[in-house]
Amino acid sequence: MLGSRGKLEVETLLKIVLALVAILLAIEVLNALVSGLLGILQPLLMLAILALIGLWLVDRL
């Protein structure tokens, strides 16, 4: 039981760590892109919601 410990090679561990870092970096980039797009589109989205509420209130929708 104690002899099976440490059978994973260093290269395999490095590949796992590298893959996890790459995934984390991709998530950070996607997060930055989404927050950037949301920052640009937020006023337009709020105007669209305001227009929909206004149209609903005057029974045009």
N, C-alpha and C positions, 0 to 999 in steps of 0.2 A: 504494500500500500504506500509506503513512504518512497519507494523506488520510482513510482510513476510521476512524482512531482518534478516540475521543471523540464518536461519533455518538449515544450514549445520552443522553437528556435527563435533566436534574436531577430532574424530577418522577417519572420512571420509576425512577431510583435510590432516591429517597425512598420510593416505594411498595414497592420490594423490601425495603429496610431495615425499613420499618414492618411488613411481612408477617413478616419473620424475627423481629422483636422480639415480635410477637403470638404466633407459634408457640412461641418460647422461654418466654413468660409462661404460655401454656396448659400446656406441659410441666411447668413449676414448680408450677402449681396442682394438676395431676393427681398429681405426685409427693408433694405435701404431703397430699392426700386419701388416697392409697394408703398412705402411711406412717402416717397417723393411724388409718385403719381397721385396719391390720395391728397397730398398737400396742394397740388395743382388743381385737382378736380373737385375739391371740397366746396368751394364757392359755387361752382356750376351745379353740383348736386343739390346744394341747399336751395338754390334758385328754382331748380326743377321741382323739388318737394313743395316749395312755397307756391309755385304756379299750380301744381296739382291740387293742393288744398284750396286755393282760391277758386279754381274751376269747380271743384266739388261743392263749395259753399254757394256758388251762384247757379248751381244745377246745370252746368255746361258739360259735365263729364258723364 
